[in-house]
Amino acid sequence: MPLEDTNNSSLHSGQLMHRRTPNLEESTPTLYADIENDTTSKSLTSNGNIQQRTKKRHWRHRIPRLGKGIYLDLCDRLPYYVQDWKDSWDYRVIPSLIETYFNNLLPAIAFAQDMFDRTDNSYGVNEILLSSALGGIIFGALAGQPLCIVGVTGPIAIFHYTVYEIIKPLHTNYFGFMFWIDLWALIFHLIMAFTNMVALLQYVTTFPCDIFGLFINVVYIQKGIQILIRQFHKTSSENNDNVVSGFASIVVALVMTIFGFFFKQFYRLPFLPHKWRKFISDYATALSVLFWSGFVHFGGYLNNVDFQYLPISKSYFPTSKIGRDPKTWLAYAEISTKDIFIALPFGIILTILFYFDHNVSSLMAQRSQYKLTKPSSFHYDFALLGVTTVVAGVLGIPPPNGLIPQAPLHTESLLVLDRDNNVVRCVEQRFTNTVQGLLMLGTMTRPLLVCLGQIPQAVLSGLFFIMGIQGLTDNEIINRILWFFTDPVIKANEKPLNPLSKVRLRSFLIFIAFGLAGFVGEFAITNTIAAIGFPLILLLSVIVSFIFPKIFTREELEILDPPVAQKFTIKNLLLENLCNENEPSTEEEEEITMISALQASSLFSSTATRTDNDSSFDSSVPDNNDMTSAGSLSIAKSNANTTYPNKKTETSINIHNS
């Protein structure tokens, strides 16, 4: 029966009409699809005929209104705020909290050591702890996406000591200069958030994410090596002390790496029941740090080794006594107008770094394999990141931003797995991020600072190795290279067959070459005087991905460079959602529901009995005989789950052709 021919069909009494949740599969294009210029809406006349009205979309409707992305993010996330705290009552939260705390704390204080050495003691442990606490508390309690762990990263450390080396000949106040960099960054953050420029993130695929992840993990290993090299520096008047402590530190770091990584991967082994394997894996990192920190105090020949420990300062006070008042955290100092505008390009570079680093961290924490069910938030979170950046500038601490690999590791620690290590669900809540931030703040107390001062630098090096190697084992570029060199017989007998086997060899090698070239470019520039420009390499890796459709087939790109997150995760980044200025009214939603009902009724036209056109609605419930010729359609969770899979929306439409 044609869709327009509805005169011979009517809806039976007792039909339930509810609001229909839009189906994102119908409204969301793929990354390579063009957005339609025409929009079509349908209305139902009094006699049941469908009229189709088509209107040309004006150019103004293709430009989102200012702040529309932030508005959509808040509308999506606010209804879940209370539930986010209630969902914290889960057994996965405690091991996740402990692992996240150590994964954030120990690399942060290792970066503190690095920045302490390369900025003439401008930054120390207290500054790094306060920055991590600021990011954790604010983003855990106020951010739209609380799964993204925020703190001090390797790129931030590189940025700050590179700026220090550049402006040192200018003889300007370093903390005053950094304040203006952070203030310029705030302005650009707000401009990008309110003009919906964060929507460009929808074009970020796994290609730049994998490159950046590989870069971060290699930097972790590099930092671990650099810490061990510093152990050979003389620590006393004796000539051989530096050599003894150096080699002893290497042994401690390597042995800790071997055992720590082994027990971290213990859940993959067949030994012991599943719950015990998971327990050992959850607490492997924390227990490794505690054990090997105590190992150096076991006595014997170890008493003759002068291990170097983490330097600490007075609790809750700044480290530096030069360029700022050591009695207060307000670090702002006046600088000349010329230096204020010199800070402008640095603010732009910092904004580009945060745009990519934080948003990609958030994307990687919401990957499709994690099976998240709650909405995302990118525009609002990026604006919030700008606020924390300028607060950090006032306090004279490094600004926090999204962490890789800590952000995806946090999500992974919250996954509930079955006995076959398949993901069942993820515990999406705010407790772990917020409390680990509070723990960072508590770590600044004197007793805990003294405990941190008992951690040998060799243990920090081992932790860097563990995190770096663990990240490399999950990196797609590394896994694809290992798959390429796998025995062909083994690859042929894989069940199910690896999708990479469907990609042409030439395309596979070209794609791997692009990935390795991007990694080499990022890693190389960070080891030169131009290290401050490495965010531009990150941006270039995104731009390069736009030429892939001209090199690879669509089928190959779906395998080699798929989207990072599910469609519902990036829905507020899509142009058609940002440009939809008018929310559908109740009447329009009822019209959509009526149209769906009539379309469904046409499916049963071959078996339904047509009756007179004077059928009408009544309030009675149809009996069993009436239901004999009825067609029943249930539009339930399928539509709602596409947009928000956990949203308990159920719409039922019972269609009866009498």
Legacy VTK file of the C-alpha trace (Angstrom):
# vtk DataFile Version 3.0
C-alpha trace
ASCII
DATASET POLYDATA
POINTS 658 float
0.000 0.000 0.000
1.531 3.388 -0.923
2.418 5.615 1.947
0.096 8.397 0.731
-2.889 6.050 0.497
-4.131 6.151 4.051
-7.858 6.651 3.419
-8.534 2.935 3.644
-6.572 2.515 6.860
-7.341 3.742 10.317
-5.909 3.420 13.761
-7.859 1.312 16.224
-9.001 2.507 19.593
-6.590 1.933 22.428
-3.572 3.026 20.385
-0.822 4.408 22.592
1.025 7.377 21.218
4.159 8.534 22.989
7.107 10.665 22.124
9.565 9.002 19.840
13.240 9.347 20.573
15.098 10.228 17.356
17.198 7.432 15.954
20.795 8.554 15.664
21.537 5.912 13.055
19.175 7.775 10.752
20.396 11.266 11.602
24.135 10.753 11.959
26.242 10.411 8.822
29.560 8.618 8.662
32.743 10.647 8.834
33.061 10.620 5.070
29.419 11.357 4.232
28.155 14.750 3.094
25.490 16.546 5.053
22.203 16.931 3.225
21.298 20.459 2.110
17.577 19.800 2.137
15.487 18.966 5.159
12.169 17.240 4.955
9.329 17.369 7.433
5.980 15.665 7.247
2.650 16.594 8.738
-0.635 14.797 9.043
-3.863 16.440 7.859
-7.231 15.999 9.534
-8.300 13.234 7.115
-5.117 11.262 7.704
-3.274 12.175 4.511
0.431 12.872 4.771
1.686 16.093 3.291
5.383 16.427 2.623
6.897 19.863 2.820
10.434 20.455 1.688
12.317 23.625 2.403
15.764 24.760 1.393
18.064 25.278 4.336
19.328 28.865 4.535
23.056 29.441 4.903
22.474 30.801 8.396
21.117 27.413 9.431
24.494 25.839 8.574
26.298 27.938 11.225
25.612 26.883 14.839
24.565 29.514 17.338
27.172 30.707 19.824
27.399 28.372 22.789
25.078 25.755 21.253
27.577 22.953 21.879
27.958 23.898 25.552
24.166 24.087 25.876
23.711 20.606 24.381
26.433 19.153 26.603
24.798 20.545 29.723
21.344 19.358 28.644
22.720 15.861 28.121
24.838 15.514 31.255
22.874 17.349 33.964
20.119 14.680 34.172
22.825 12.104 34.963
24.664 14.102 37.642
23.008 12.545 40.691
23.097 9.100 39.104
26.850 9.483 38.519
27.355 9.568 42.286
24.918 6.735 42.955
26.718 4.533 40.416
29.857 4.831 42.544
28.492 2.067 44.771
30.262 -0.708 42.881
33.071 -3.111 43.739
35.165 -1.894 40.774
35.497 1.594 42.259
38.014 0.797 45.031
40.671 -0.959 42.897
40.159 1.666 40.208
40.690 4.469 42.741
43.930 2.957 44.061
45.320 2.224 40.604
44.333 5.641 39.239
45.896 7.408 42.229
49.247 5.686 41.769
49.120 5.943 37.964
48.613 9.685 38.306
50.810 10.346 41.352
54.049 8.580 40.498
54.504 9.804 36.907
53.548 13.298 38.119
56.268 13.389 40.766
58.711 11.942 38.238
57.860 14.847 35.927
58.290 17.093 38.966
61.854 15.832 39.244
62.386 16.585 35.552
60.926 20.113 35.779
62.790 20.743 39.050
66.107 20.065 37.332
65.397 22.001 34.115
63.698 25.158 35.487
66.188 26.013 38.236
63.876 24.631 40.940
60.874 26.704 39.795
58.594 23.668 40.055
58.713 20.891 42.618
56.591 18.117 44.067
54.117 20.490 45.721
53.346 22.309 42.475
52.722 19.068 40.621
50.553 17.640 43.411
48.473 20.831 43.621
47.993 20.860 39.850
46.870 17.218 39.820
44.534 17.874 42.758
43.052 20.925 41.021
42.334 18.952 37.864
41.005 15.869 39.631
38.611 17.672 41.966
37.228 20.115 39.402
36.858 17.625 36.559
35.636 14.845 38.809
32.913 16.981 40.366
32.062 19.491 37.631
33.122 18.128 34.240
30.655 16.617 31.822
32.836 13.528 31.327
34.352 12.519 34.703
36.149 9.465 33.307
38.889 11.635 31.770
41.785 11.853 34.239
43.386 15.307 34.331
46.865 16.127 35.600
50.429 16.979 34.577
51.678 15.229 31.460
54.971 14.813 29.647
54.004 17.345 26.937
53.190 19.932 29.641
56.572 19.369 31.276
58.289 19.758 27.895
56.305 22.942 27.188
57.174 24.593 30.512
60.888 23.957 30.602
61.186 24.891 26.920
59.449 28.230 27.611
61.814 28.708 30.552
64.859 28.197 28.334
63.479 30.573 25.666
62.598 33.504 27.932
65.585 33.198 30.268
67.678 35.595 28.128
64.804 38.151 28.232
65.285 38.593 31.999
61.532 38.697 32.579
59.703 37.120 35.507
58.984 33.510 34.579
55.812 33.131 36.675
54.409 36.433 35.413
55.114 35.330 31.846
53.443 31.963 32.416
50.394 33.721 33.893
49.884 35.659 30.670
50.378 32.511 28.593
47.641 30.827 30.626
45.397 33.901 30.379
45.764 34.025 26.583
45.025 30.292 26.566
41.828 30.885 28.572
40.651 33.430 26.002
41.279 31.051 23.115
39.682 28.141 24.991
36.483 30.137 25.520
36.454 31.391 21.919
36.781 27.852 20.573
34.199 26.460 22.991
31.549 29.139 22.407
32.048 29.204 18.620
31.638 25.396 18.562
35.092 24.866 17.041
35.453 21.819 19.264
33.135 20.179 16.709
36.186 19.714 14.472
37.088 16.903 16.842
34.589 14.709 14.964
37.197 14.361 12.216
39.787 12.903 14.593
40.082 9.188 13.943
42.244 6.477 15.462
45.218 7.406 13.251
46.364 10.536 15.164
45.286 8.970 18.472
47.495 5.931 17.921
50.411 8.142 16.914
50.023 10.305 20.004
49.610 7.248 22.235
52.790 5.709 20.803
54.617 8.999 21.327
53.524 9.302 24.983
54.465 5.705 25.809
57.911 6.055 24.238
58.400 9.327 26.134
57.629 7.436 29.354
60.349 4.921 28.576
62.699 7.768 27.640
62.036 9.527 30.955
62.731 6.291 32.810
66.104 6.013 31.070
66.939 9.661 31.809
66.239 9.125 35.517
68.647 6.165 35.555
71.334 8.192 33.777
71.120 10.843 36.512
71.846 8.160 39.128
75.466 8.044 37.904
76.064 11.646 39.008
78.289 11.984 42.028
76.427 12.041 45.320
79.406 12.265 47.709
83.097 12.934 47.773
83.916 9.297 46.976
84.608 8.710 43.324
82.847 5.376 42.975
79.586 6.177 44.740
77.965 7.404 41.562
78.861 4.213 39.671
77.611 1.909 42.438
74.313 3.725 42.874
73.895 3.976 39.125
74.197 0.244 38.449
72.192 -0.648 41.554
69.397 1.665 40.387
69.370 0.009 36.965
68.989 -3.425 38.564
66.152 -2.255 40.838
64.330 -0.568 37.945
64.609 -3.555 35.583
63.601 -6.154 38.168
60.651 -4.006 39.224
59.638 -3.664 35.569
59.740 -7.420 34.972
57.716 -8.370 38.026
55.391 -5.367 37.892
54.453 -5.919 34.250
54.078 -9.666 34.759
51.594 -9.285 37.600
49.806 -6.452 35.796
49.104 -8.879 32.953
48.297 -11.746 35.328
44.577 -11.640 34.517
45.408 -12.968 31.031
46.976 -16.147 32.423
45.074 -19.389 33.149
46.310 -19.686 36.749
44.004 -19.288 39.769
40.295 -18.390 39.645
39.238 -15.378 37.614
38.513 -13.188 40.658
41.974 -13.803 42.110
43.684 -13.076 38.795
41.796 -9.790 38.501
42.606 -8.853 42.105
46.338 -9.388 41.546
46.234 -7.360 38.333
44.303 -4.486 39.935
46.798 -3.912 42.741
50.018 -4.885 40.934
51.198 -1.305 40.328
50.656 -0.060 43.877
52.190 -3.162 45.453
55.206 -2.979 43.130
55.964 0.577 44.229
55.583 -0.292 47.915
57.659 -3.473 47.745
60.572 -2.112 45.732
60.677 1.093 47.758
61.148 -1.082 50.833
63.552 -3.422 49.023
66.396 -0.891 49.090
66.208 -0.946 52.906
66.596 -4.733 53.235
70.178 -4.327 54.421
73.287 -6.258 53.485
75.263 -4.823 50.584
72.343 -2.486 49.858
73.451 -0.442 52.881
76.584 0.476 50.936
74.586 1.945 48.055
73.712 5.621 48.183
70.356 5.598 46.384
68.946 8.948 45.302
65.462 9.796 46.513
62.761 12.221 45.473
63.447 15.760 46.768
60.615 17.247 48.823
59.921 20.652 50.362
57.718 22.205 53.052
54.142 20.959 52.895
51.537 23.232 51.264
54.114 25.855 50.316
55.712 26.661 46.950
59.068 25.156 46.109
60.732 28.115 44.402
62.192 30.960 46.398
63.229 32.908 43.304
60.783 34.918 41.200
57.845 34.477 43.579
56.883 34.899 47.227
57.502 31.508 48.899
54.901 32.303 51.564
51.896 32.450 49.226
50.535 30.589 46.216
49.658 33.818 44.398
52.520 33.863 41.906
51.486 36.706 39.597
54.191 39.279 38.912
54.041 42.300 36.646
55.835 42.135 33.316
56.225 44.652 30.514
53.582 45.177 27.818
56.021 43.855 25.230
56.408 40.594 27.138
52.623 40.295 27.473
52.284 40.187 23.693
55.327 37.936 23.370
53.326 35.479 25.495
50.483 35.534 22.928
51.927 32.976 20.451
52.841 30.715 23.370
49.205 30.892 24.491
48.103 29.833 21.003
50.492 26.870 21.044
49.284 25.854 24.514
45.671 26.024 23.292
46.485 23.791 20.307
48.234 21.341 22.629
45.277 21.214 25.028
42.754 21.049 22.181
44.368 17.878 20.938
45.814 16.394 24.129
42.766 16.824 26.360
40.078 16.062 23.789
41.905 13.012 22.459
42.397 11.817 26.048
38.644 12.160 26.530
37.950 10.344 23.260
40.319 7.507 24.144
38.634 7.208 27.557
35.319 6.725 25.716
36.333 4.236 23.045
33.594 2.093 21.592
35.049 -1.140 23.026
34.414 0.175 26.554
30.636 0.044 25.958
29.851 3.332 27.676
26.201 4.265 27.997
26.183 7.871 29.243
26.492 10.991 27.072
29.787 12.731 26.437
30.788 16.371 26.874
33.427 18.122 24.786
32.453 21.789 24.339
31.688 22.388 28.014
34.726 20.429 29.236
37.056 22.400 26.964
35.694 25.685 28.370
36.157 24.305 31.901
39.739 23.366 30.995
40.397 27.005 30.097
39.208 28.073 33.554
41.514 25.606 35.324
44.367 26.794 33.088
44.132 30.429 34.211
43.682 29.352 37.857
46.932 27.408 37.516
48.583 30.548 36.119
47.507 32.538 39.181
48.836 29.847 41.525
52.119 29.463 39.649
51.634 25.741 38.905
51.576 23.813 35.614
48.039 23.739 34.155
46.476 20.255 34.190
44.902 18.605 31.174
43.823 15.177 29.957
46.316 12.382 30.555
47.379 9.626 28.185
47.540 6.752 29.026
46.009 7.447 32.474
42.603 8.457 31.054
41.988 5.238 29.068
43.632 3.206 31.854
41.100 4.711 34.268
38.210 3.560 32.092
39.769 0.126 31.681
40.113 -0.215 35.451
36.340 0.335 35.742
35.405 -2.368 33.230
33.500 -5.420 34.403
34.794 -8.453 32.497
33.494 -11.968 32.180
35.614 -15.100 32.488
36.670 -14.769 28.841
37.865 -11.183 29.442
35.018 -9.746 27.387
33.619 -6.367 28.449
30.247 -6.628 30.161
29.838 -3.011 31.265
31.715 0.014 32.565
31.122 1.658 35.938
30.620 5.282 34.863
30.774 7.527 37.945
32.457 10.589 39.479
33.843 9.147 42.692
37.233 7.829 41.508
38.331 10.997 39.696
37.189 13.333 42.470
38.640 11.306 45.346
41.982 10.715 43.631
42.190 14.511 43.332
41.486 14.835 47.059
44.148 12.210 47.746
46.613 14.295 45.730
45.801 17.243 47.963
46.210 15.062 51.051
49.566 13.837 49.774
50.901 17.381 50.314
50.686 16.859 54.097
54.015 16.450 55.848
53.732 12.754 56.773
52.874 11.728 53.215
55.509 14.028 51.741
58.066 12.282 53.924
56.801 8.943 52.590
57.235 10.213 49.033
60.730 11.256 49.975
61.495 7.591 50.755
60.744 6.455 47.193
64.015 5.824 45.323
64.250 7.448 41.926
65.009 3.982 40.533
61.441 2.956 41.482
60.068 5.948 39.578
62.089 4.803 36.598
60.635 1.301 36.895
57.129 2.743 37.050
57.763 4.680 33.844
58.912 1.459 32.188
55.816 -0.445 33.351
53.378 2.202 32.127
55.231 2.701 28.849
55.449 -1.012 28.027
51.835 -1.589 29.035
50.767 1.230 26.714
52.842 -0.168 23.858
51.197 -3.579 24.152
47.805 -1.939 23.575
48.947 0.409 20.793
47.474 -0.381 17.376
50.607 0.612 15.450
52.745 -1.815 17.457
50.131 -4.579 17.288
49.836 -4.233 13.506
53.605 -4.414 13.081
53.689 -7.571 15.230
50.812 -9.040 13.211
52.694 -8.342 9.971
55.680 -10.413 11.158
53.509 -13.221 12.526
53.872 -16.663 10.928
51.565 -16.783 7.838
50.333 -20.226 8.871
49.202 -18.864 12.225
47.534 -15.890 10.576
45.689 -18.148 8.141
44.331 -20.291 10.996
43.113 -17.371 13.109
39.487 -17.701 14.159
37.891 -15.324 13.595
40.107 -14.090 10.776
41.905 -10.835 11.566
40.310 -7.971 9.574
43.800 -6.843 8.556
43.977 -9.866 6.271
41.377 -8.139 4.067
43.631 -5.118 3.514
45.946 -5.043 0.508
49.616 -5.401 1.445
50.498 -2.149 -0.300
47.813 -0.234 1.593
48.844 -1.841 4.881
52.502 -0.852 4.484
51.668 2.703 3.395
49.393 3.215 6.393
52.007 1.869 8.831
54.601 4.130 7.197
52.360 7.170 7.746
51.933 6.244 11.404
55.644 5.715 12.035
56.508 8.944 10.201
54.094 10.884 12.431
55.582 9.315 15.564
59.171 10.025 14.470
58.257 13.647 13.733
56.687 14.171 17.162
59.459 12.404 19.036
62.268 14.105 17.107
61.008 17.658 17.577
60.687 17.213 21.350
64.423 16.543 21.536
65.382 19.817 19.830
65.194 23.503 20.720
61.940 23.598 18.722
60.250 21.239 21.196
57.598 23.863 21.941
56.245 23.405 18.418
55.381 19.727 18.752
51.611 20.470 19.100
51.770 21.574 15.464
52.951 18.080 14.536
49.919 16.696 16.348
47.701 18.978 14.288
49.477 17.927 11.101
48.744 14.258 11.809
45.022 15.089 11.826
45.295 17.021 8.564
47.140 14.158 6.878
44.228 11.811 7.606
42.050 13.860 5.212
43.986 12.546 2.214
43.418 8.908 3.165
40.190 8.530 1.109
42.283 9.267 -1.992
44.830 6.568 -1.106
42.796 3.812 0.522
39.433 2.290 -0.270
36.476 2.879 2.015
36.568 -0.738 3.187
40.261 -0.455 4.062
39.724 2.755 6.009
36.973 1.128 8.040
39.603 -1.386 9.182
42.740 0.771 9.361
41.314 4.101 10.527
37.897 3.695 12.150
36.228 6.363 14.304
37.523 6.556 17.853
34.177 6.569 19.650
30.598 5.527 19.100
28.259 7.805 17.188
26.273 8.717 20.277
29.527 9.833 21.948
30.238 12.485 19.310
26.634 13.439 18.541
27.028 16.970 19.958
29.986 17.480 17.634
27.915 16.850 14.505
26.832 19.843 12.451
23.228 18.771 11.961
22.730 18.581 15.733
24.488 21.883 16.414
22.457 23.647 13.693
19.100 22.276 14.843
17.989 25.495 16.510
14.380 24.533 17.174
13.681 21.582 19.401
10.709 19.558 18.105
7.445 20.531 19.713
5.015 18.067 21.214
2.755 18.385 18.180
5.616 17.689 15.779
6.702 14.672 17.821
3.156 13.316 17.720
3.154 13.808 13.956
6.385 11.824 13.685
4.847 9.107 15.818
1.714 9.045 13.638
3.806 8.807 10.467
5.791 5.895 11.909
2.544 4.178 12.824
1.142 4.573 9.306
4.379 3.366 7.736
4.320 0.304 9.967
0.680 -0.360 9.167
1.510 -0.523 5.474
3.704 -3.557 6.198
0.622 -5.476 7.219
-1.595 -4.294 4.357
-1.474 -7.670 2.621
-3.044 -9.455 5.591
-5.030 -6.685 7.263
-8.763 -6.347 6.646
-9.794 -3.010 5.245
-13.010 -1.533 6.558
-15.008 1.648 6.098
-13.334 5.009 6.425
-15.516 6.016 9.356
-13.389 4.086 11.871
-12.515 6.342 14.748
-10.692 6.375 18.034
-12.450 5.413 21.230
-11.354 4.720 24.763
-12.287 1.070 24.875
-9.786 -1.740 24.871
-9.989 -4.027 21.778
-11.085 -7.597 22.405
-9.278 -10.701 21.223
-11.300 -10.957 18.019
-10.348 -7.427 17.031
-6.725 -8.227 17.687
-6.827 -11.145 15.286
-6.302 -8.858 12.315
-4.120 -6.391 14.173
-0.575 -5.455 13.332
1.511 -4.693 16.371
4.577 -2.548 16.340
6.775 -1.987 19.399
9.163 0.916 19.090
11.001 0.501 22.326
14.546 0.767 23.514
16.046 0.412 20.037
15.686 4.097 19.227
16.566 5.361 22.672
19.573 3.091 22.976
21.104 4.497 19.825
21.274 7.956 21.340
21.670 7.030 25.011
21.850 3.250 25.413
20.975 3.325 29.099
18.100 5.773 28.866
14.988 4.052 30.062
12.669 5.285 27.323
10.026 2.972 26.042
7.512 3.853 23.374
4.826 1.435 22.299
2.530 1.865 19.341
-0.171 -0.715 18.800
-1.614 -0.463 15.330
-4.900 -2.095 14.476
-6.473 -2.296 11.046
-10.113 -3.054 11.627
LINES 1 659
658 0 1 2 3 4 5 6 7 8 9 10 11 12 13 14 15 16 17 18 19 20 21 22 23 24 25 26 27 28 29 30 31 32 33 34 35 36 37 38 39 40 41 42 43 44 45 46 47 48 49 50 51 52 53 54 55 56 57 58 59 60 61 62 63 64 65 66 67 68 69 70 71 72 73 74 75 76 77 78 79 80 81 82 83 84 85 86 87 88 89 90 91 92 93 94 95 96 97 98 99 100 101 102 103 104 105 106 107 108 109 110 111 112 113 114 115 116 117 118 119 120 121 122 123 124 125 126 127 128 129 130 131 132 133 134 135 136 137 138 139 140 141 142 143 144 145 146 147 148 149 150 151 152 153 154 155 156 157 158 159 160 161 162 163 164 165 166 167 168 169 170 171 172 173 174 175 176 177 178 179 180 181 182 183 184 185 186 187 188 189 190 191 192 193 194 195 196 197 198 199 200 201 202 203 204 205 206 207 208 209 210 211 212 213 214 215 216 217 218 219 220 221 222 223 224 225 226 227 228 229 230 231 232 233 234 235 236 237 238 239 240 241 242 243 244 245 246 247 248 249 250 251 252 253 254 255 256 257 258 259 260 261 262 263 264 265 266 267 268 269 270 271 272 273 274 275 276 277 278 279 280 281 282 283 284 285 286 287 288 289 290 291 292 293 294 295 296 297 298 299 300 301 302 303 304 305 306 307 308 309 310 311 312 313 314 315 316 317 318 319 320 321 322 323 324 325 326 327 328 329 330 331 332 333 334 335 336 337 338 339 340 341 342 343 344 345 346 347 348 349 350 351 352 353 354 355 356 357 358 359 360 361 362 363 364 365 366 367 368 369 370 371 372 373 374 375 376 377 378 379 380 381 382 383 384 385 386 387 388 389 390 391 392 393 394 395 396 397 398 399 400 401 402 403 404 405 406 407 408 409 410 411 412 413 414 415 416 417 418 419 420 421 422 423 424 425 426 427 428 429 430 431 432 433 434 435 436 437 438 439 440 441 442 443 444 445 446 447 448 449 450 451 452 453 454 455 456 457 458 459 460 461 462 463 464 465 466 467 468 469 470 471 472 473 474 475 476 477 478 479 480 481 482 483 484 485 486 487 488 489 490 491 492 493 494 495 496 497 498 499 500 501 502 503 504 505 506 507 508 509 510 511 512 513 514 515 516 517 518 519 520 521 522 523 524 525 526 527 528 529 530 531 532 533 534 535 536 537 538 539 540 541 542 543 544 545 546 547 548 549 550 551 552 553 554 555 556 557 558 559 560 561 562 563 564 565 566 567 568 569 570 571 572 573 574 575 576 577 578 579 580 581 582 583 584 585 586 587 588 589 590 591 592 593 594 595 596 597 598 599 600 601 602 603 604 605 606 607 608 609 610 611 612 613 614 615 616 617 618 619 620 621 622 623 624 625 626 627 628 629 630 631 632 633 634 635 636 637 638 639 640 641 642 643 644 645 646 647 648 649 650 651 652 653 654 655 656 657
